[in-house]
Amino acid sequence: MNKCITIFLLLGISFNTYAQDQDAKQLHQTARGFMQQNDFSNAALVLNRATLLEPNNIDIKKDLALNYYFQKEFDKALDVLKLLISNDQADDQCYQIAGDIYFTLEQPKDCEKIYKKV
């Protein structure tokens, strides 16, 4: 009986370790799967975890901002994008997402400013 309990405990610990060993690339792929299924809340959780593992990965942060945009959490999306833009890490898609958010929020001056920055 004790051997069975020990085996189950070891299997549980090894499975837990495997789940925590996912790297940022795997987490990013998982989050994209959630986004394709319109499960934006789970995608945000996974993308935030991936961002902790690779804080300088622009693609993960860009997908996080896009995910917030799809959730209509525009302030959170802009916070992510402003960090990328201020650190000159942004690509054209970051500016486009930010411009779309400003347009949606009916802030044409900010929208124009962001598009001129590109």
GUVO-394560 format. One record per residue (C-alpha): residue number from 1; residue in three letters; z, x, y. Coordinates in steps of 0.25 Angstrom, whole numbers, plus 2048, in hexadecimal, padded with zeros to 3 digits. Layout:
residues N
<rec><num>NUM</num><residuo>ALA</residuo><up>Z</up><east>X</east><north>Y</north></rec>
...
***
This chain:
residues 118
<rec><num>1</num><residuo>MET</residuo><up>800</up><east>800</east><north>800</north></rec>
<rec><num>2</num><residuo>ASN</residuo><up>804</up><east>80B</east><north>80A</north></rec>
<rec><num>3</num><residuo>LYS</residuo><up>7F6</up><east>812</east><north>807</north></rec>
<rec><num>4</num><residuo>CYS</residuo><up>7EF</up><east>806</east><north>80A</north></rec>
<rec><num>5</num><residuo>ILE</residuo><up>7F6</up><east>804</east><north>818</north></rec>
<rec><num>6</num><residuo>THR</residuo><up>7F4</up><east>813</east><north>81A</north></rec>
<rec><num>7</num><residuo>ILE</residuo><up>7E5</up><east>812</east><north>818</north></rec>
<rec><num>8</num><residuo>PHE</residuo><up>7E3</up><east>806</east><north>821</north></rec>
<rec><num>9</num><residuo>LEU</residuo><up>7EB</up><east>80D</east><north>82C</north></rec>
<rec><num>10</num><residuo>LEU</residuo><up>7E2</up><east>819</east><north>82B</north></rec>
<rec><num>11</num><residuo>LEU</residuo><up>7D5</up><east>811</east><north>82B</north></rec>
<rec><num>12</num><residuo>GLY</residuo><up>7DA</up><east>809</east><north>837</north></rec>
<rec><num>13</num><residuo>ILE</residuo><up>7DE</up><east>816</east><north>83E</north></rec>
<rec><num>14</num><residuo>SER</residuo><up>7D0</up><east>81C</east><north>83B</north></rec>
<rec><num>15</num><residuo>PHE</residuo><up>7C9</up><east>810</east><north>83F</north></rec>
<rec><num>16</num><residuo>ASN</residuo><up>7D1</up><east>810</east><north>84C</north></rec>
<rec><num>17</num><residuo>THR</residuo><up>7CD</up><east>81E</east><north>84F</north></rec>
<rec><num>18</num><residuo>TYR</residuo><up>7BF</up><east>81C</east><north>84C</north></rec>
<rec><num>19</num><residuo>ALA</residuo><up>7BE</up><east>810</east><north>856</north></rec>
<rec><num>20</num><residuo>GLN</residuo><up>7C5</up><east>819</east><north>861</north></rec>
<rec><num>21</num><residuo>ASP</residuo><up>7BB</up><east>825</east><north>85E</north></rec>
<rec><num>22</num><residuo>GLN</residuo><up>7AF</up><east>81D</east><north>864</north></rec>
<rec><num>23</num><residuo>ASP</residuo><up>7A8</up><east>826</east><north>86E</north></rec>
<rec><num>24</num><residuo>ALA</residuo><up>7A3</up><east>821</east><north>87B</north></rec>
<rec><num>25</num><residuo>LYS</residuo><up>795</up><east>820</east><north>876</north></rec>
<rec><num>26</num><residuo>GLN</residuo><up>799</up><east>816</east><north>86B</north></rec>
<rec><num>27</num><residuo>LEU</residuo><up>7A2</up><east>80E</east><north>874</north></rec>
<rec><num>28</num><residuo>HIS</residuo><up>796</up><east>80D</east><north>87E</north></rec>
<rec><num>29</num><residuo>GLN</residuo><up>78D</up><east>808</east><north>873</north></rec>
<rec><num>30</num><residuo>THR</residuo><up>798</up><east>7FE</east><north>86F</north></rec>
<rec><num>31</num><residuo>ALA</residuo><up>799</up><east>7F9</east><north>87D</north></rec>
<rec><num>32</num><residuo>ARG</residuo><up>78A</up><east>7F7</east><north>87E</north></rec>
<rec><num>33</num><residuo>GLY</residuo><up>78A</up><east>7EF</east><north>872</north></rec>
<rec><num>34</num><residuo>PHE</residuo><up>795</up><east>7E6</east><north>878</north></rec>
<rec><num>35</num><residuo>MET</residuo><up>78D</up><east>7E5</east><north>885</north></rec>
<rec><num>36</num><residuo>GLN</residuo><up>781</up><east>7E0</east><north>87D</north></rec>
<rec><num>37</num><residuo>GLN</residuo><up>789</up><east>7D6</east><north>877</north></rec>
<rec><num>38</num><residuo>ASN</residuo><up>78E</up><east>7D1</east><north>885</north></rec>
<rec><num>39</num><residuo>ASP</residuo><up>79C</up><east>7D6</east><north>881</north></rec>
<rec><num>40</num><residuo>PHE</residuo><up>79F</up><east>7DC</east><north>88E</north></rec>
<rec><num>41</num><residuo>SER</residuo><up>7AE</up><east>7DD</east><north>88D</north></rec>
<rec><num>42</num><residuo>ASN</residuo><up>7AE</up><east>7E5</east><north>880</north></rec>
<rec><num>43</num><residuo>ALA</residuo><up>7A3</up><east>7ED</east><north>886</north></rec>
<rec><num>44</num><residuo>ALA</residuo><up>7AC</up><east>7F1</east><north>892</north></rec>
<rec><num>45</num><residuo>LEU</residuo><up>7B7</up><east>7F5</east><north>889</north></rec>
<rec><num>46</num><residuo>VAL</residuo><up>7AF</up><east>7FE</east><north>881</north></rec>
<rec><num>47</num><residuo>LEU</residuo><up>7A8</up><east>804</east><north>88D</north></rec>
<rec><num>48</num><residuo>ASN</residuo><up>7B5</up><east>807</east><north>894</north></rec>
<rec><num>49</num><residuo>ARG</residuo><up>7BA</up><east>80E</east><north>887</north></rec>
<rec><num>50</num><residuo>ALA</residuo><up>7AD</up><east>816</east><north>887</north></rec>
<rec><num>51</num><residuo>THR</residuo><up>7AE</up><east>819</east><north>896</north></rec>
<rec><num>52</num><residuo>LEU</residuo><up>7BC</up><east>81F</east><north>893</north></rec>
<rec><num>53</num><residuo>LEU</residuo><up>7B6</up><east>828</east><north>888</north></rec>
<rec><num>54</num><residuo>GLU</residuo><up>7AA</up><east>82D</east><north>891</north></rec>
<rec><num>55</num><residuo>PRO</residuo><up>7AD</up><east>82A</east><north>89F</north></rec>
<rec><num>56</num><residuo>ASN</residuo><up>7A1</up><east>831</east><north>8A5</north></rec>
<rec><num>57</num><residuo>ASN</residuo><up>797</up><east>829</east><north>89C</north></rec>
<rec><num>58</num><residuo>ILE</residuo><up>78E</up><east>822</east><north>8A6</north></rec>
<rec><num>59</num><residuo>ASP</residuo><up>788</up><east>819</east><north>89C</north></rec>
<rec><num>60</num><residuo>ILE</residuo><up>795</up><east>813</east><north>897</north></rec>
<rec><num>61</num><residuo>LYS</residuo><up>79A</up><east>810</east><north>8A5</north></rec>
<rec><num>62</num><residuo>LYS</residuo><up>78C</up><east>80A</east><north>8A9</north></rec>
<rec><num>63</num><residuo>ASP</residuo><up>78D</up><east>801</east><north>89D</north></rec>
<rec><num>64</num><residuo>LEU</residuo><up>79C</up><east>7FE</east><north>8A1</north></rec>
<rec><num>65</num><residuo>ALA</residuo><up>797</up><east>7FA</east><north>8AF</north></rec>
<rec><num>66</num><residuo>LEU</residuo><up>78C</up><east>7F1</east><north>8A9</north></rec>
<rec><num>67</num><residuo>ASN</residuo><up>796</up><east>7EB</east><north>8A0</north></rec>
<rec><num>68</num><residuo>TYR</residuo><up>79F</up><east>7E7</east><north>8AB</north></rec>
<rec><num>69</num><residuo>TYR</residuo><up>793</up><east>7E2</east><north>8B3</north></rec>
<rec><num>70</num><residuo>PHE</residuo><up>78F</up><east>7D9</east><north>8A7</north></rec>
<rec><num>71</num><residuo>GLN</residuo><up>79E</up><east>7D4</east><north>8A7</north></rec>
<rec><num>72</num><residuo>LYS</residuo><up>79C</up><east>7D1</east><north>8B6</north></rec>
<rec><num>73</num><residuo>GLU</residuo><up>7A8</up><east>7DB</east><north>8B9</north></rec>
<rec><num>74</num><residuo>PHE</residuo><up>7A0</up><east>7E1</east><north>8C4</north></rec>
<rec><num>75</num><residuo>ASP</residuo><up>7AC</up><east>7E8</east><north>8CA</north></rec>
<rec><num>76</num><residuo>LYS</residuo><up>7AF</up><east>7F0</east><north>8BE</north></rec>
<rec><num>77</num><residuo>ALA</residuo><up>7A0</up><east>7F3</east><north>8BC</north></rec>
<rec><num>78</num><residuo>LEU</residuo><up>79F</up><east>7F8</east><north>8CA</north></rec>
<rec><num>79</num><residuo>ASP</residuo><up>7AB</up><east>801</east><north>8C8</north></rec>
<rec><num>80</num><residuo>VAL</residuo><up>7A5</up><east>808</east><north>8BD</north></rec>
<rec><num>81</num><residuo>LEU</residuo><up>797</up><east>809</east><north>8C4</north></rec>
<rec><num>82</num><residuo>LYS</residuo><up>79E</up><east>80E</east><north>8D1</north></rec>
<rec><num>83</num><residuo>LEU</residuo><up>7A4</up><east>81A</east><north>8C9</north></rec>
<rec><num>84</num><residuo>LEU</residuo><up>797</up><east>81E</east><north>8C3</north></rec>
<rec><num>85</num><residuo>ILE</residuo><up>790</up><east>81D</east><north>8D1</north></rec>
<rec><num>86</num><residuo>SER</residuo><up>79A</up><east>824</east><north>8D8</north></rec>
<rec><num>87</num><residuo>ASN</residuo><up>79A</up><east>830</east><north>8CE</north></rec>
<rec><num>88</num><residuo>ASP</residuo><up>78B</up><east>830</east><north>8CE</north></rec>
<rec><num>89</num><residuo>GLN</residuo><up>78B</up><east>82D</east><north>8BF</north></rec>
<rec><num>90</num><residuo>ALA</residuo><up>783</up><east>820</east><north>8C1</north></rec>
<rec><num>91</num><residuo>ASP</residuo><up>775</up><east>81E</east><north>8BD</north></rec>
<rec><num>92</num><residuo>ASP</residuo><up>76B</up><east>814</east><north>8C2</north></rec>
<rec><num>93</num><residuo>GLN</residuo><up>770</up><east>809</east><north>8B8</north></rec>
<rec><num>94</num><residuo>CYS</residuo><up>77E</up><east>80B</east><north>8BE</north></rec>
<rec><num>95</num><residuo>TYR</residuo><up>779</up><east>808</east><north>8CC</north></rec>
<rec><num>96</num><residuo>GLN</residuo><up>771</up><east>7FC</east><north>8C7</north></rec>
<rec><num>97</num><residuo>ILE</residuo><up>77D</up><east>7F6</east><north>8C1</north></rec>
<rec><num>98</num><residuo>ALA</residuo><up>785</up><east>7F8</east><north>8CD</north></rec>
<rec><num>99</num><residuo>GLY</residuo><up>77A</up><east>7F2</east><north>8D6</north></rec>
<rec><num>100</num><residuo>ASP</residuo><up>77A</up><east>7E6</east><north>8CD</north></rec>
<rec><num>101</num><residuo>ILE</residuo><up>789</up><east>7E4</east><north>8CE</north></rec>
<rec><num>102</num><residuo>TYR</residuo><up>788</up><east>7E5</east><north>8DD</north></rec>
<rec><num>103</num><residuo>PHE</residuo><up>77D</up><east>7DB</east><north>8DD</north></rec>
<rec><num>104</num><residuo>THR</residuo><up>784</up><east>7D2</east><north>8D4</north></rec>
<rec><num>105</num><residuo>LEU</residuo><up>791</up><east>7D3</east><north>8DD</north></rec>
<rec><num>106</num><residuo>GLU</residuo><up>788</up><east>7D0</east><north>8E9</north></rec>
<rec><num>107</num><residuo>GLN</residuo><up>78B</up><east>7DD</east><north>8F0</north></rec>
<rec><num>108</num><residuo>PRO</residuo><up>77D</up><east>7E1</east><north>8F5</north></rec>
<rec><num>109</num><residuo>LYS</residuo><up>781</up><east>7ED</east><north>8FD</north></rec>
<rec><num>110</num><residuo>ASP</residuo><up>788</up><east>7F4</east><north>8F2</north></rec>
<rec><num>111</num><residuo>CYS</residuo><up>77C</up><east>7F0</east><north>8E9</north></rec>
<rec><num>112</num><residuo>GLU</residuo><up>772</up><east>7F6</east><north>8F3</north></rec>
<rec><num>113</num><residuo>LYS</residuo><up>77B</up><east>802</east><north>8F4</north></rec>
<rec><num>114</num><residuo>ILE</residuo><up>77C</up><east>805</east><north>8E5</north></rec>
<rec><num>115</num><residuo>TYR</residuo><up>76D</up><east>803</east><north>8E4</north></rec>
<rec><num>116</num><residuo>LYS</residuo><up>76A</up><east>80D</east><north>8EF</north></rec>
<rec><num>117</num><residuo>LYS</residuo><up>773</up><east>817</east><north>8E9</north></rec>
<rec><num>118</num><residuo>VAL</residuo><up>769</up><east>818</east><north>8DD</north></rec>
***
